[in-house]
């Protein structure tokens, strides 16, 4: 919902007005306040209600993080495998 209202606000602006509107959002203080507000909202929604959802969030977040960490090595492996296949096909043609 926050993104929808943000895009609604900037849609009505001119391009020349955007930098002055967006610049305060990239300060350290603004980011800290936004993160603190988000953590407070998360705590109120999930922790105080004794919900099991934070456990699911950790599990799925861990899986996504693990996948992203392994992705570059997996891509290198697939590229090497494809290169070897092409090289073998070229050698067989001679």
The first five atom37 places (N, CA, C, CB, O) and aatype in JSON, in Angstrom:
{
  "aatype": [20, 20, 20, 20, 20, 20, 20, 20, 20, 20, 20, 20, 20, 20, 20, 20, 20, 20, 20, 20, 20, 20, 20, 20, 20, 20, 20, 20, 20, 20, 20, 20, 20, 20, 20, 20, 20, 20, 20, 20, 20, 20, 20, 20, 20, 20, 20, 20, 20, 20, 20, 20, 20, 20, 20, 20, 20, 20, 20, 20, 20, 20, 20, 20, 20, 20, 20, 20, 20, 20, 20, 20, 20, 20, 20, 20, 20, 20, 20, 20, 20, 20, 20, 20, 20, 20, 20, 20, 20, 20, 20, 20, 20, 20],
  "atom_mask": [
    [1, 1, 1, 1, 1],
    [1, 1, 1, 1, 1],
    [1, 1, 1, 1, 1],
    [1, 1, 1, 1, 1],
    [1, 1, 1, 1, 1],
    [1, 1, 1, 1, 1],
    [1, 1, 1, 1, 1],
    [1, 1, 1, 1, 1],
    [1, 1, 1, 1, 1],
    [1, 1, 1, 1, 1],
    [1, 1, 1, 1, 1],
    [1, 1, 1, 1, 1],
    [1, 1, 1, 1, 1],
    [1, 1, 1, 1, 1],
    [1, 1, 1, 1, 1],
    [1, 1, 1, 1, 1],
    [1, 1, 1, 1, 1],
    [1, 1, 1, 1, 1],
    [1, 1, 1, 1, 1],
    [1, 1, 1, 1, 1],
    [1, 1, 1, 1, 1],
    [1, 1, 1, 1, 1],
    [1, 1, 1, 1, 1],
    [1, 1, 1, 1, 1],
    [1, 1, 1, 1, 1],
    [1, 1, 1, 1, 1],
    [1, 1, 1, 1, 1],
    [1, 1, 1, 1, 1],
    [1, 1, 1, 1, 1],
    [1, 1, 1, 1, 1],
    [1, 1, 1, 1, 1],
    [1, 1, 1, 1, 1],
    [1, 1, 1, 1, 1],
    [1, 1, 1, 1, 1],
    [1, 1, 1, 1, 1],
    [1, 1, 1, 1, 1],
    [1, 1, 1, 1, 1],
    [1, 1, 1, 1, 1],
    [1, 1, 1, 1, 1],
    [1, 1, 1, 1, 1],
    [1, 1, 1, 1, 1],
    [1, 1, 1, 1, 1],
    [1, 1, 1, 1, 1],
    [1, 1, 1, 1, 1],
    [1, 1, 1, 1, 1],
    [1, 1, 1, 1, 1],
    [1, 1, 1, 1, 1],
    [1, 1, 1, 1, 1],
    [1, 1, 1, 1, 1],
    [1, 1, 1, 1, 1],
    [1, 1, 1, 1, 1],
    [1, 1, 1, 1, 1],
    [1, 1, 1, 1, 1],
    [1, 1, 1, 1, 1],
    [1, 1, 1, 1, 1],
    [1, 1, 1, 1, 1],
    [1, 1, 1, 1, 1],
    [1, 1, 1, 1, 1],
    [1, 1, 1, 1, 1],
    [1, 1, 1, 1, 1],
    [1, 1, 1, 1, 1],
    [1, 1, 1, 1, 1],
    [1, 1, 1, 1, 1],
    [1, 1, 1, 1, 1],
    [1, 1, 1, 1, 1],
    [1, 1, 1, 1, 1],
    [1, 1, 1, 1, 1],
    [1, 1, 1, 1, 1],
    [1, 1, 1, 1, 1],
    [1, 1, 1, 1, 1],
    [1, 1, 1, 1, 1],
    [1, 1, 1, 1, 1],
    [1, 1, 1, 1, 1],
    [1, 1, 1, 1, 1],
    [1, 1, 1, 1, 1],
    [1, 1, 1, 1, 1],
    [1, 1, 1, 1, 1],
    [1, 1, 1, 1, 1],
    [1, 1, 1, 1, 1],
    [1, 1, 1, 1, 1],
    [1, 1, 1, 1, 1],
    [1, 1, 1, 1, 1],
    [1, 1, 1, 1, 1],
    [1, 1, 1, 1, 1],
    [1, 1, 1, 1, 1],
    [1, 1, 1, 1, 1],
    [1, 1, 1, 1, 1],
    [1, 1, 1, 1, 1],
    [1, 1, 1, 1, 1],
    [1, 1, 1, 1, 1],
    [1, 1, 1, 1, 1],
    [1, 1, 1, 1, 1],
    [1, 1, 1, 1, 1],
    [1, 1, 1, 1, 1]
  ],
  "atom_positions": [
    [[0.81, -1.2, 0.0], [0.0, 0.0, 0.0], [0.85, 1.26, 0.0], [-0.92, 0.0, 1.19], [0.49, 2.26, -0.62]],
    [[1.98, 1.23, 0.69], [2.83, 2.41, 0.75], [3.39, 2.72, -0.63], [3.98, 2.2, 1.76], [3.5, 3.88, -1.02]],
    [[3.75, 1.68, -1.37], [4.28, 1.9, -2.72], [3.22, 2.5, -3.63], [4.8, 0.58, -3.31], [3.52, 3.36, -4.46]],
    [[1.99, 2.06, -3.47], [0.91, 2.58, -4.31], [0.72, 4.07, -4.06], [-0.4, 1.83, -4.04], [0.58, 4.85, -5.01]],
    [[0.72, 4.48, -2.79], [0.54, 5.9, -2.5], [1.76, 6.71, -2.96], [0.29, 6.12, -0.99], [1.62, 7.84, -3.41]],
    [[2.96, 6.12, -2.83], [4.18, 6.79, -3.29], [4.11, 7.04, -4.79], [5.43, 5.95, -2.95], [4.38, 8.15, -5.25]],
    [[3.74, 6.02, -5.56], [3.65, 6.19, -7.01], [2.53, 7.14, -7.4], [3.45, 4.84, -7.69], [2.64, 7.85, -8.4]],
    [[1.47, 7.15, -6.62], [0.38, 8.09, -6.89], [0.87, 9.53, -6.71], [-0.83, 7.8, -5.96], [0.51, 10.42, -7.48]],
    [[1.69, 9.74, -5.68], [2.22, 11.08, -5.43], [3.16, 11.53, -6.54], [2.93, 11.13, -4.08], [3.06, 12.65, -7.03]],
    [[4.08, 10.65, -6.93], [5.06, 11.09, -7.93], [4.49, 11.13, -9.34], [6.27, 10.18, -7.91], [5.04, 11.8, -10.21]],
    [[3.4, 10.44, -9.56], [2.78, 10.46, -10.89], [2.25, 11.85, -11.23], [1.64, 9.44, -10.96], [2.25, 12.26, -12.39]],
    [[1.81, 12.57, -10.22], [1.25, 13.89, -10.47], [2.31, 14.98, -10.55], [0.24, 14.23, -9.39], [1.99, 16.13, -10.83]],
    [[3.59, 14.63, -10.3], [4.66, 15.63, -10.32], [5.29, 15.75, -11.7], [5.72, 15.28, -9.29], [5.17, 14.86, -12.55]],
    [[5.97, 16.86, -11.88], [6.76, 17.05, -13.09], [8.14, 16.45, -12.83], [6.86, 18.57, -13.48], [8.56, 16.31, -11.68]],
    [[8.84, 16.11, -13.89], [10.15, 15.47, -13.77], [11.13, 16.39, -13.03], [10.71, 15.11, -15.16], [11.97, 15.9, -12.27]],
    [[11.02, 17.67, -13.24], [11.94, 18.61, -12.58], [11.68, 18.7, -11.07], [11.81, 20.0, -13.21], [12.57, 19.11, -10.33]],
    [[10.5, 18.32, -10.6], [10.18, 18.37, -9.17], [10.63, 17.11, -8.43], [8.69, 18.56, -8.99], [10.73, 17.13, -7.2]],
    [[10.89, 16.03, -9.15], [11.21, 14.75, -8.51], [12.48, 14.79, -7.66], [11.36, 13.69, -9.55], [12.45, 14.29, -6.54]],
    [[13.6, 15.35, -8.13], [14.81, 15.33, -7.28], [14.6, 15.98, -5.92], [15.94, 16.02, -7.99], [15.06, 15.45, -4.91]],
    [[13.93, 17.12, -5.89], [13.72, 17.78, -4.6], [12.77, 16.99, -3.71], [13.17, 19.19, -4.81], [12.83, 17.11, -2.48]],
    [[11.89, 16.18, -4.29], [10.97, 15.35, -3.51], [11.68, 14.08, -3.01], [9.74, 14.97, -4.36], [11.45, 13.64, -1.88]],
    [[12.53, 13.5, -3.84], [13.17, 12.24, -3.5], [14.43, 12.4, -2.65], [13.51, 11.5, -4.74], [14.77, 11.5, -1.89]],
    [[15.13, 13.53, -2.77], [16.41, 13.7, -2.08], [16.3, 13.5, -0.56], [16.95, 15.08, -2.37], [17.17, 12.83, 0.0]],
    [[15.3, 14.04, 0.12], [15.22, 13.8, 1.58], [15.01, 12.32, 1.94], [14.08, 14.62, 2.17], [15.29, 11.92, 3.07]],
    [[14.53, 11.52, 1.01], [14.28, 10.1, 1.3], [15.57, 9.28, 1.3], [13.31, 9.53, 0.29], [15.56, 8.13, 1.74]],
    [[16.66, 9.85, 0.82], [17.92, 9.13, 0.75], [18.92, 9.59, 1.81], [18.53, 9.28, -0.62], [20.13, 9.4, 1.66]],
    [[18.4, 10.2, 2.87], [19.28, 10.57, 3.97], [19.33, 9.43, 4.98], [18.79, 11.89, 4.65], [18.42, 8.61, 5.04]],
    [[20.4, 9.39, 5.75], [20.59, 8.32, 6.73], [19.5, 8.36, 7.8], [21.97, 8.43, 7.38], [19.0, 7.31, 8.22]],
    [[19.13, 9.53, 8.22], [18.1, 9.66, 9.24], [16.75, 9.13, 8.77], [17.96, 11.11, 9.66], [16.05, 8.45, 9.51]],
    [[16.4, 9.45, 7.54], [15.12, 8.98, 6.98], [15.1, 7.46, 6.87], [14.85, 9.62, 5.59], [14.11, 6.82, 7.19]],
    [[16.22, 6.9, 6.41], [16.29, 5.44, 6.27], [16.2, 4.77, 7.64], [17.61, 5.03, 5.56], [15.51, 3.76, 7.79]],
    [[16.88, 5.34, 8.63], [16.81, 4.78, 9.99], [15.39, 4.83, 10.54], [17.76, 5.54, 10.93], [14.91, 3.85, 11.12]],
    [[14.72, 5.96, 10.37], [13.35, 6.09, 10.87], [12.41, 5.11, 10.17], [12.84, 7.54, 10.68], [11.54, 4.5, 10.8]],
    [[12.59, 4.96, 8.85], [11.73, 4.06, 8.08], [11.96, 2.61, 8.52], [12.0, 4.22, 6.58], [11.01, 1.85, 8.67]],
    [[13.23, 2.24, 8.7], [13.53, 0.88, 9.16], [12.97, 0.64, 10.56], [15.05, 0.64, 9.16], [12.4, -0.42, 10.82]],
    [[13.12, 1.6, 11.45], [12.6, 1.46, 12.8], [11.08, 1.32, 12.79], [13.02, 2.65, 13.67], [10.52, 0.5, 13.52]],
    [[10.42, 2.12, 11.97], [8.96, 2.04, 11.88], [8.53, 0.68, 11.32], [8.4, 3.18, 10.99], [7.56, 0.1, 11.8]],
    [[9.26, 0.18, 10.32], [8.94, -1.12, 9.75], [9.14, -2.24, 10.76], [9.79, -1.38, 8.53], [8.32, -3.15, 10.85]],
    [[10.23, -2.18, 11.53], [10.47, -3.2, 12.55], [9.43, -3.13, 13.66], [11.86, -3.04, 13.15], [8.99, -4.16, 14.17]],
    [[9.03, -1.91, 14.03], [7.97, -1.78, 15.04], [6.65, -2.37, 14.54], [7.77, -0.3, 15.41], [5.95, -3.05, 15.28]],
    [[6.33, -2.11, 13.28], [5.1, -2.67, 12.71], [5.17, -4.2, 12.66], [4.86, -2.11, 11.29], [4.19, -4.87, 12.96]],
    [[6.33, -4.74, 12.29], [6.51, -6.2, 12.23], [6.35, -6.79, 13.62], [7.9, -6.56, 11.63], [5.69, -7.81, 13.8]],
    [[6.97, -6.15, 14.6], [6.89, -6.64, 15.98], [5.45, -6.65, 16.46], [7.76, -5.78, 16.91], [5.0, -7.61, 17.09]],
    [[4.73, -5.57, 16.17], [3.34, -5.49, 16.61], [2.46, -6.52, 15.89], [2.8, -4.08, 16.37], [1.53, -7.06, 16.49]],
    [[2.75, -6.78, 14.65], [1.9, -7.68, 13.87], [2.18, -9.15, 14.14], [2.08, -7.39, 12.4], [1.25, -9.95, 14.18]],
    [[3.45, -9.52, 14.32], [3.79, -10.94, 14.42], [4.3, -11.37, 15.79], [4.8, -11.27, 13.4], [3.91, -12.44, 16.27]],
    [[5.15, -10.6, 16.42], [5.79, -11.03, 17.66], [4.82, -10.93, 18.83], [7.04, -10.18, 17.93], [4.7, -11.87, 19.62]],
    [[4.13, -9.81, 18.94], [3.22, -9.61, 20.08], [2.0, -10.52, 20.0], [2.78, -8.16, 20.16], [1.34, -10.76, 21.01]],
    [[1.68, -11.0, 18.83], [0.5, -11.86, 18.68], [0.85, -13.34, 18.81], [-0.18, -11.61, 17.34], [-0.01, -14.19, 18.61]],
    [[2.11, -13.66, 19.13], [2.58, -15.04, 19.26], [2.3, -15.85, 18.0], [1.91, -15.71, 20.46], [1.93, -17.02, 18.07]],
    [[2.5, -15.23, 16.86], [2.29, -15.9, 15.58], [3.49, -16.77, 15.24], [2.04, -14.87, 14.47], [4.61, -16.49, 15.67]],
    [[3.25, -17.82, 14.46], [4.31, -18.7, 14.02], [4.93, -18.19, 12.71], [3.78, -20.14, 13.84], [5.93, -18.74, 12.25]],
    [[4.36, -17.17, 12.13], [4.83, -16.63, 10.86], [6.31, -16.21, 10.85], [4.0, -15.45, 10.49], [6.98, -16.43, 9.84]],
    [[6.86, -15.62, 11.93], [8.29, -15.27, 11.87], [9.19, -16.49, 11.62], [8.69, -14.61, 13.17], [10.23, -16.36, 10.98]],
    [[8.8, -17.64, 12.11], [9.57, -18.86, 11.83], [9.55, -19.17, 10.35], [9.01, -20.05, 12.63], [10.58, -19.53, 9.77]],
    [[8.39, -19.04, 9.72], [8.29, -19.24, 8.27], [9.11, -18.21, 7.51], [6.81, -19.18, 7.82], [9.76, -18.53, 6.52]],
    [[9.09, -16.96, 7.98], [9.85, -15.9, 7.34], [11.34, -16.22, 7.37], [9.57, -14.55, 8.01], [12.05, -16.01, 6.39]],
    [[11.82, -16.73, 8.51], [13.24, -17.08, 8.63], [13.57, -18.25, 7.7], [13.59, -17.44, 10.09], [14.6, -18.24, 7.03]],
    [[12.7, -19.26, 7.66], [12.95, -20.42, 6.8], [12.99, -20.03, 5.32], [11.88, -21.49, 7.02], [13.93, -20.37, 4.61]],
    [[11.99, -19.32, 4.87], [11.94, -18.93, 3.46], [13.03, -17.91, 3.12], [10.57, -18.35, 3.12], [13.6, -17.95, 2.03]],
    [[13.32, -17.01, 4.04], [14.4, -16.05, 3.83], [15.75, -16.76, 3.74], [14.42, -15.02, 4.95], [16.59, -16.39, 2.92]],
    [[15.96, -17.76, 4.57], [17.2, -18.53, 4.53], [17.34, -19.29, 3.22], [17.26, -19.49, 5.69], [18.42, -19.37, 2.65]],
    [[16.22, -19.86, 2.75], [16.27, -20.58, 1.47], [16.59, -19.62, 0.33], [14.94, -21.3, 1.21], [17.4, -19.94, -0.54]],
    [[15.95, -18.46, 0.32], [16.19, -17.48, -0.75], [17.64, -16.99, -0.69], [15.21, -16.28, -0.62], [18.28, -16.86, -1.73]],
    [[18.15, -16.72, 0.5], [19.52, -16.27, 0.65], [20.5, -17.34, 0.17], [19.81, -15.9, 2.11], [21.47, -17.03, -0.53]],
    [[20.26, -18.58, 0.54], [21.12, -19.68, 0.12], [21.12, -19.82, -1.39], [20.66, -20.99, 0.77], [22.17, -20.04, -2.0]],
    [[19.96, -19.71, -1.99], [19.86, -19.79, -3.45], [20.65, -18.67, -4.11], [18.4, -19.73, -3.89], [21.38, -18.91, -5.08]],
    [[20.52, -17.46, -3.6], [21.22, -16.32, -4.2], [22.73, -16.43, -4.02], [20.72, -15.02, -3.58], [23.49, -16.0, -4.89]],
    [[23.18, -17.0, -2.91], [24.61, -17.17, -2.69], [25.17, -18.22, -3.64], [24.9, -17.56, -1.23], [26.28, -18.07, -4.15]],
    [[24.42, -19.3, -3.88], [24.89, -20.39, -4.73], [24.72, -20.1, -6.22], [24.16, -21.67, -4.38], [25.32, -20.79, -7.05]],
    [[23.93, -19.11, -6.57], [23.61, -18.85, -7.97], [24.83, -18.56, -8.85], [22.66, -17.7, -8.05], [24.92, -19.13, -9.94]],
    [[25.78, -17.71, -8.46], [26.92, -17.46, -9.35], [27.73, -18.72, -9.66], [27.84, -16.42, -8.72], [28.15, -18.93, -10.8]],
    [[27.96, -19.55, -8.65], [28.72, -20.78, -8.88], [27.95, -21.73, -9.79], [29.04, -21.48, -7.55], [28.54, -22.39, -10.65]],
    [[26.65, -21.78, -9.61], [25.81, -22.64, -10.45], [25.84, -22.17, -11.9], [24.35, -22.66, -9.92], [25.9, -22.98, -12.82]],
    [[25.8, -20.86, -12.09], [25.86, -20.32, -13.46], [27.2, -20.62, -14.11], [25.61, -18.8, -13.44], [27.24, -20.97, -15.29]],
    [[28.3, -20.49, -13.35], [29.62, -20.84, -13.89], [29.66, -22.3, -14.28], [30.72, -20.53, -12.87], [30.21, -22.65, -15.33]],
    [[29.09, -23.15, -13.46], [29.07, -24.59, -13.75], [28.3, -24.87, -15.03], [28.46, -25.36, -12.58], [28.75, -25.65, -15.87]],
    [[27.15, -24.24, -15.19], [26.34, -24.46, -16.38], [27.04, -23.93, -17.64], [24.97, -23.8, -16.22], [26.97, -24.56, -18.69]],
    [[27.7, -22.78, -17.53], [28.43, -22.23, -18.68], [29.59, -23.16, -19.07], [28.97, -20.81, -18.36], [29.84, -23.4, -20.25]],
    [[30.29, -23.68, -18.07], [31.39, -24.6, -18.35], [30.87, -25.87, -19.0], [32.16, -24.94, -17.06], [31.48, -26.39, -19.93]],
    [[29.76, -26.36, -18.51], [29.16, -27.58, -19.07], [28.75, -27.36, -20.52], [27.93, -28.01, -18.22], [28.97, -28.22, -21.37]],
    [[28.17, -26.2, -20.8], [27.75, -25.88, -22.17], [28.98, -25.72, -23.07], [26.89, -24.59, -22.19], [28.96, -26.17, -24.22]],
    [[30.01, -25.1, -22.58], [31.24, -24.92, -23.36], [31.87, -26.29, -23.67], [32.24, -24.02, -22.6], [32.34, -26.52, -24.78]],
    [[31.88, -27.17, -22.69], [32.44, -28.51, -22.89], [31.64, -29.29, -23.93], [32.48, -29.29, -21.57], [32.2, -30.01, -24.75]],
    [[30.32, -29.13, -23.89], [29.46, -29.81, -24.85], [29.74, -29.3, -26.27], [27.97, -29.6, -24.49], [29.82, -30.09, -27.22]],
    [[29.88, -27.99, -26.42], [30.17, -27.41, -27.73], [31.55, -27.83, -28.22], [30.08, -25.88, -27.67], [31.73, -28.11, -29.4]],
    [[32.5, -27.88, -27.31], [33.86, -28.28, -27.67], [33.89, -29.76, -28.11], [34.82, -28.05, -26.48], [34.58, -30.12, -29.06]],
    [[33.12, -30.59, -27.41], [33.07, -32.02, -27.76], [32.4, -32.2, -29.12], [32.3, -32.82, -26.66], [32.81, -33.05, -29.91]],
    [[31.37, -31.4, -29.41], [30.69, -31.51, -30.7], [31.61, -31.04, -31.82], [29.39, -30.69, -30.69], [31.6, -31.61, -32.91]],
    [[32.41, -30.01, -31.57], [33.33, -29.5, -32.58], [34.46, -30.51, -32.83], [33.91, -28.14, -32.14], [34.9, -30.68, -33.97]],
    [[34.92, -31.17, -31.78], [35.98, -32.15, -31.92], [35.48, -33.39, -32.66], [36.52, -32.54, -30.54], [36.23, -33.99, -33.44]],
    [[34.24, -33.78, -32.43], [33.66, -34.94, -33.09], [33.44, -34.69, -34.58], [32.34, -35.32, -32.42], [33.45, -35.63, -35.37]],
    [[33.24, -33.43, -34.95], [33.0, -33.09, -36.36], [34.28, -33.18, -37.18], [32.41, -31.68, -36.47], [34.21, -33.35, -38.4]],
    [[35.43, -33.07, -36.56], [36.7, -33.11, -37.29], [37.08, -34.51, -37.54], [37.82, -32.4, -36.56], [38.12, -34.77, -38.14]]
  ]
}
